[in-house]
Amino acid sequence: MIKILKYGGVESSDIFARVVPEMDVEAIVADIIENVKTKGDKALFEYCERFDKAKLSSLEVTKEEIDEAVKAVEPKFLEVLELAAKNIRKFHEKQVRNGFIINDESGIVTGQKVIPVDRAGLYVPGGTAAYPSTVLMDSIPAKIAGVKEVVIVTPPNSEGKINPVILAAASIAGVDRIFKVGGAQAVAALAYGTESVPKVDKIVGPGNAFVAEAKKQVYGKVSIDMIAGPSEILVVADGKSNPKFVAADLLSQAEHDTLASAVLVTDSMELAVAVQNELEAQIPMLERAEIARKSIDANGKIIVADTLDAAIEISNEIAPEHLELCVDNPFDYLDAIRHAGSIFMGRNCPEALGDYLAGANHTLPTSGTAKFSSPLSVDDFVKKTQYTYYTYDALKKVANDVSFFAQKEGLTAHAKSATIRIEE
């Protein structure tokens, strides 16, 4: 049963703690990465047979497989995928950055260019569920950014096939290549390249603890979006909230993973108890009841604060991945929220809207990292370079200033490089 805690009545460490199993993930992942670096495709085939129970003859998904998958998907679901893709494009097209140029002084030009990475690798989880939504959320911003080649890696089933909905979403999003490989080995393949899987410049997308650790270990060889932990939701709700709705929203994240975290912060003890009871009523009705049960019991919490303003401050301290603001006039509180991956406003905005259809990205910072990082966006797939141009006359005006500055840092060669042109 979910715990009810009175804020101020217990240690903060008890409120914000999460139960995480101990496992030497770092060493296991390091071995996998080294094996893929050394053996390439051979290692990928071996890991696929070992972990996915699939004996593959090739790693790349063919056009024929994609065409068959699209035909196999229910037409209604294809329509929903298209609608989601439309909304995601609409939202992310607003994020496109342009370079700039400054030339308001005679003989001087400075500026910045915004350039997409050449190739991006997207990790799409398999495991206990298929996530076509992740395909859309990760690949559409990359395409909008202008990435030349977008590559997906995702684990196959025991028959060596990718879930048709994954391939259909990839087709709608315009993904260029898809490979049947998952886990830390897929991240290693994207980072270093193999005979089949091309090396990429950036790896994005969520995954389990092994995927997250692999992204951490290859960072520097390639860029990554973030180190994503288990999914989490925090609901700030006042006493007028419907406990059935709140419980359902908490369970929408608890069913993801036994390590997922679902937290309610409220100013009403009556609501807290009602939600606690409602969770017990709803959990047995879920298809993924066992996962949700473990998540709620281990990492679920209801925190009772004195006021709604205090509840907002508790949320800021936690900095949740998903924040639901279940109150009247939610925009009155928006400015007070400083740390959250994605905010869902009002009583009619379940977090599931953001997962699938609204258009804002669902690849979000977790584990408190929303205090300093952002949702996946078009910015993740571009880099910036800057340029400077001076004429002789423009340099002559400032050469001595440059030299003076450089000498203050003890860098006389720097100083000379500025003045030598004037002396000549």
N, C-alpha and C positions, 0 to 999 in steps of 0.2 A: 504494500500500500504506500502511496506517495506520502512523504513527510510534510507536516505543517510546522513551520518555524516562525517565531515572532522576532522580527528584526529588532536588534538591540538586546534581545534576551538570550542569544547564543553567540558564540564566536563567529566572526566573519568567515573563518576558514571552514566552518561546518556548513555555512550557507553556500559558499562558492566552490566547494570541493566536488570533484568528480571521481567516481570509482573507475580506475583503469587497470586492467590486468597487467601483471609484469611479464615481459617477454623480451628477449634479446633481439629485437627487430633489427637493430643497427648492424650487428655482425652477420645476420642471415642475409640482409640486403647487400652488404658489401661483397659477400661471396657470389651472389647472383650477378651483380654488376661486373665483377671481374671475369666471371665465366662467359658472359655475353661478349665482353670486350675481346676475350681470347678466342672463343669458338664461333662467334657470330650466329648464323642461322642454325647451325647444329645445336647450339645451346637452347635456342628458342623452340626447336622441334622437341627436344628432350623435356623442357619445362612444360610444354603444352601437353605432352603425353602424361607427365607426372601429376600436374596440378589440375588440368582440365579433362583428363582421361580421353583425349582426342589424338589420334594418330594422323597427322596431316601430311599431304604430299607437297603442298605449297602454302605459303603464308598469306599471299595477297588475295583479296576478294576480287572475283572477275566481274566484268560488266554483265555477263549472263546471270550470275548469282544476284546482282542488284536488281536486274529487270524482273527476275522471278520473285524476288522478295516484294517488290512494289505491287505486283499482281496478286500476291498472297495476302496483302494487308486489306482489311475491311475498308471499302470506299469511304464510309463515314469518318473513319479515323484519319484517312488521308486528307479529308477536308479540314479536320481539326488541326492536323499538323500544318497545313497551309495557312490557316488562320493564325496559329501561334507564330509561325515564321514571319507572317506579315507584320504582326505586332512587335516582334523582336527587332525586325529591320527598322520599323518606324521609330522605335525608342533609340536604337543605337546609331542611326544615321545622324541624330542630333549631337553625337559625341565626336564627330569627325573634326580633327584639328587641321588648321592651315598654317603654313609657315608665315614668316613676316620678313620685311626688309625695312631698314632705317637708313635713309640717305638725305637727312635734313641739314647736314653740314658739308660744305664744299670739299670734294676730294675724298670723302669717307663713305664707305658702304659697309654696313653690318647686317646680318640676317640669320635666319634659322630655317632649315628644311625639316619637314616631317616625312619620314621614309618608312614604309612597311618592312617588316622582316621578310626574308626571302621564302622561308618555309616554316610552318607551325605544325606542331604535333599535338593532337588532342587525345587525352585519355578518357575513354568512356567506360565506366564500370559495367561489369556483368554480374557474376555472383548470384546473390539472392533475388535480384530484380533487373529488368532491362530499363534503360533510361534514354529513350529517344529525345526527351526534353533536353538532356545534357548535350546531345549532338547539335541541336538547334542553338542552344545558348552559347556554346563555345565556338562553333564554326561560323555562324552568321557575322559576329563582330570581326572575325578574322578576314572574312571576305569583304566586308565593308571597308576595312582598313587597307585593303589592296594586296593582301598576302598572295604571292604567286602560286604557292602550292600548300594546300591544307591536307594533312594526313591524320587519319584516325587509327588508333590501336584499341582493340577491345577483345576480351576473351571469347573463344568459341564454346559451344556446348560439347558434350561428349561425342556427338556425331560430326564435329568439325565444322559446324555451321554457326553463323551469326544470326541472332534474333531478327526476323524480317522487319520489325518496326524500327530497329536501329538503322538498317540499310535504307529503308524508305525515308527516314528523316535525313540521312546523309545525302540522299539523292535530291531531296527538296532544298537542302542547304547549299548544294553545289560543292560538296567535298570531293577532292581530287583522287585520293587513294585511301584504301582501307585495308588493315592487316589484322589477321586472326592471332592476336597475342595480347595477353593481359599481365597484370601483376608488375612486380619490380623489374622483371625481365623486359617488359614492353618499354618502360621508361629508359632502361639502359640501352635498348636498341635505338630509340629515338635520339638519345644523347650522343651515342658513338657511331651509329650506323652499322648495318650488317650487309651481307650480300643482297638481301631483299629489301630491308627497311632502310629508307634514307635517313641520314642525319638531319636533324632540324635545328633551328635557331632558338625556338622557344617551345616549352612544354606546358600545357595548361590542362586543367580538368581535375575533378575530385577522384578519390579512390580510398582504399582501405589503408591501414597503418603501414603496410609494406610499400604501397605506391607512394604515400606521403614521404616515407623515409628515403625512398629511391630518388624522388625529386630533390630532396634536401641534399643528398650526396652528389648528385650530378650538377647541382647549381654551380655556376662558374664555368663549366664546360658548355653549358647552354643556359639560357634564361628560363625562369619558371614564373608562374603567376603568383602562387602562394603555397604555404604548407597547410593544407586543409585538414582539420581534425574531424571527429564525428559530428554529425548534424545536430543543431540545437535551435530551440525556439524559446523565447521569453514573451509571455503575455502579460501586459499591464492592463488590469481590468478593475473597474469600480463596482460598487455593490449592486448596481442596476443591471449588470451583465447576466446573460443567460448561462447558467452553469453547464448546460448540455453543449452549447456552442464552444465554450471555453475548453471543456474536456475533449471535445472532438478535435479542436485545433492543437492541443497538446499532444494528442495521440498521432496526429498527422506527421509529427517528427519522430515520436517514440517508435513507430513501426519501421523506421529506416534501419535501425541498428541497435543492438543491445547496449552499445556505448553512447547512443544518442542522449541528449539532455533536453528535458522539457520542464520549464519553470514558469510558475504563475506568481506574479507580484500583485497584491491587491491591498486595498485599505479596508477590506470587509472580511471579518472572521466568518460571518455567515456564508459569504460566497466561497471562502476557502473550504469550509466543511462540505458545502453542496457540491463543489467540483471534485473533492476527494471521493465522495460517494458516487458521483456520476462516472468517474474513471473506472471504478469497480464494476459498474453496470455495463459500460461500453467495451472494456477490454475483451471479455469473453466473446463478443460478437465479431471481432476482427479476424480476418484470414491470417494475419500475422500476429496473432494474440500472444504467442510465446515470446516473440522478440519484444513487443510492446511491454509485456509484463516485466521482463528483465530490465528494460530501459527505465521504466517508471519506478520500479523498486530500488534500483541502484543509483540512478542519477536524477530522478524527478524530485522536484521540491515545490512547495507552496510557501511563499514568504508573505507574511502579513505586516504591512507597514502602517504607520500612524495616519499618514495622509497620502493623497495621490501624488503630490509633489515629491514626497519622500520615495514613493515607488519609482518615479522617473529617475531619481538619483541612484537608486539601487540598480536600475537597468543600465545607467551610464557606467556604473562600476563593473558590471558584468560584461558590457559591450557585446551583446548577443549577435549571432549570425542573422536570425530572423527576429524582429520585434513587432508584435501586434499591439496596437494601442486601442483597446476596446473601451472607448469612452465617448460621451457626447462631445461634439465640437473638437475633434482630434487635432485640427490645425492650430488650435490655441496652445497646444503643447509641443508642436513640432520644433520650435526654436530651442526648447529646453533639452531636446535629445541630441547629445553630442556624439555618442558612440553606438553605432548599430550598422550591421551590414545592409539590411533592407528593412524598411518600415512599412507596415500595413495599417492603414488609417481607418478607424471607425469600427462599427459593429458588424459591418457587412463585407469585410475584406479579409477572408481567411488566407493564411500563408500559401495555400495551394494555388491561389490565383497567380502568385509570383513564380511558383514552380513551373507552371505550364503555359499560361495564356496572356497575362497582362502585358508582357513585353520587356519589363526590367529584368536584368540578369539574375539567375539563381545560383551562379557560382560565386560564393561569398566568403569573406573572412570569418574564421571560427576561433574558438578558444581565447576570446578577448582581443584578438588581433584587429578587430574593427576600431580599436583605439588609434591605430596608425596605418591601416591599409584599407583598400576599397574593393567593391565588387569588380568582377571581370568586366572589361569594357574594350572598346576600340583602341584605347590607349595602350592596352597590353600587347598589341600587335604592331606597334610602331616604335620607332626610335627617332631621336632628333640629332641633327648635326648642325653646326653653326659655321659661319664664314665671315671673314673680315677683309676689307680692301682699303688701302690708303694710297693716295698719290704721293709723289715726292714732296710736294709742297705741304701736304697734310702731315706727313711724317716729320718734316723739318720743324713744324710748330711744337711738336711734343717729344721729340727725340731726347732732349735733355731731361725732361721730366721722367721719361721711361728709364733713362740711365740712372738718375738720382734714386728712383724707387728701387731699382735692381741692386745698386750699391748698398742701400740700407739693409738688404737681405744678404749681403756678402756675395752676390753673384755677379762678378765682374764681366764674365763672358756675355751674360745677358745684357749688361750695360753697353758693352762694346758693339754688340750686334745692332743696337739701335743707332748709335752715334757714328759708326764707321761709314754708313751710307751718306751722312751729311758731310763728314770730313772729306770724303772722296769728291 
